[in-house]
Amino acid sequence: MCGIVGYLGHEEAAPVLLEALRRLEYRGYDSAGIAVLNGKGVATVKRAGKIAQLETALNGYAPRGTVGIAHTRWATHGPPNEVNAHPHMSSDGEIALIHNGIIENADVLRRMLESEGYTFRSDTDTEVIVHLIDHVWANGTRLEHAVAAALQEVEGAYGIAVISSRDPEKIVVARNGSPLLLGIGKDGTFMAGSDVAAVVAVTRDVVYLDDGDYAVLDRSGYRTYHLERGSVSRAVHQVTWDLAAIEKSGFEHFMLKEIFEQPESLGDVMRGRLLSEEGSARLGGLKDHEVVLDRVERITITACGTSWHAGLIGEYLLEELARVPVEVEYASEFRYKNPVIPEGTLVLAISQSGETADTLAALREAKQRGAPTMGIVNVVGSSIARTTDFGVYLHAGPEIGVASTKAFTSQIVALVLFTLYMGRRREMSVLQGREIVAALEALPAQVEEILKLNDEIRELAEVYRDVSNFLYLGRGYQFPVALEGALKLKEVSYIHAEGYPAAEMKHGPIALIDENMPVVFLAPRDGVYGKVVSNVEEVKARQGKVIAVVSDEAPELEGKADHVIRIPQTVPCLLPILASIPLQLLAYHVAVLRGCDVDQPRNLAKSVTVE
């Protein structure tokens, strides 16, 4: 969602802030702005549209100063225009504020402030906060006191950064439900950001704020507080990846780069975790929690979007191989439906960013009901990682493309490792465990083989670039792959696509099939292969175009599939990983051929941190 950046240092703030905003473009946005303390007051420049429009404006007038804040907005309240763009200013122009989140009592506060004589220029809920700070700021007090007092009246989610010419040489930040961190540089340089990518060019030392925290950055250092508990101490974490990890490295798009990084990212998930002789997995994050895990009688997986699809694959894995009943819930529904969480239930949250608002809220609901909680996340130090009782990091490196690719396959591998861990403690034989471990060890090389099909898949994309609809079908482990393949195509190419269990085709979707409908069949050689072949026959009988993803020569599909994509054979539980990669490439190439912005699809954000 919205990108927040703050800078206090010795360099000119505007160029540093602008570069940081560029590194947050992948989060999704529709306007951008900057505010700098210039020694006379607060100078603000903001524009609707992309950062390029803001940069053009700054070329004509770049405010001078070494303290400033900047923002990319993803519209919630009010349309994406210059008036609604951040930063928002107090009536006298002495306070500037940027905000990520939604203020739930904004209308009530707005009416109160209007009765006190405040005039609102924008449609946003954010402007309420800056006027409220002005309203409560008592003579002789500091900016942080006014911010803390104002936030006591605010209900909802926020990550904010504030500067003021009344108390210059200072940035105050605060969070509640929206991610925010501090970057601790050298020689009195500090940054704030909604994402590590905003600060990594300056420092790798970061402090993650918790909900209810606020912090002060000034020339004397940084200080962290909690709205209710006063002064608090927050640990400094070191970011393990460098700036090169968020560069394109010669690829045209981040999405393509991240697809091609999967041999390495999958290897990184497994590194040091496979126990070949025991046919099991070593997961350091689960150490000291064996007693809890041995008492688990059922698992509820909660997630959103692509992570939810990974969770569905986790359901098949854990039920088949570890013999644990599993339920997979959309986090956005779980948090509101008064869920039944019996004793012995483990709640497992999956999120690439570790900041997904619905997943975090679902997790907190589970904790309130006394359930043990586990996380599978990619971002070290993220909110979900810090909220869960224990968990597994992906170590997949930063994922910049909005459409998740390497994080998805890494999540599946992490779920396989967790299944090995749980299964070997239960009913899984050592021989079965060893077979899966051996298949995992071969996985990165098999992915490299699939990536050699890139040119072939681009040619396939040429054939179908102008269609209006796609259908993806699979059974068993491949059903979630069908859902994910359809989602990828929708996300980046804007073609309508649906994923279904192949057997459900006859219960409705078959009515859509004609000579203009391409159907992607996930048909690797597994226990339901013969059933999928029958589904292919039904589509061809209705002149549908068949694209089959197979794992061998598939003679049964000879003359029935219009196009065949061959992936290596492996154990059934790993076939979803190999089958997903051609679908990622197909979505990417179709989108590029249609002229779409694959890294920043319209209306989408990388991390959904507000409802």
Buried (B, 14 or more C-beta within 10 A) or exposed (E): BBBBBBBBBEEBBBEBBBBBBBBBBBBBBBBBBBBBBBEEBBBBBBBBBBBEBBBEBBEEEBBEBBBBBBBBBBBBBBEBBBBBBBBBBBBEEBBBBBBBBBBEBBEEBBEBBEEEEBEBEBBBBBBBBBBBBBBBBEEEEBBBBBBBBBBEBBBBBBBBBBBBBBBBBBBBBBBBBBBBBBBBBEEEBBBBBBBBBBBBBBBBBBBBBBBBBBBBBBEEEBBBBBBEEEEBEBEEBEBEBEEEBBEEEEBEBBBBBBBBBBBBBBBBBBEEBBBEEBBBBBBEBBEEBEEBBEEBEBBBBBBBBBBBBBBBBBBBBBBBBBEBEBBBBBBBEBBEEEBEBEEEBBBBBBBBBBBBBBBBBBBBBBBEEEBBBBBBBBBBBBBBBBBBBBBBBBBBBBBBBBBBBBBBBBBBBBBBBBBBBBBBBEEBEEEBBBBBBBBBEBBBEBBBEBBEBBEBBBEBBEBBBEBEBBBBBBBBBBBBBBBBBBBBBBBBBBBEBBBBBBBBBEEEBBEBBEEEBBBBBBBBBBEBBEEBBEBBEBBBEBEBBBBBBBBEEBEBBEEBBBBBBBBBBBBBBBBBBBBBBBBBBBBBBBBBBBEBEBBBBEEBBBBBBBB
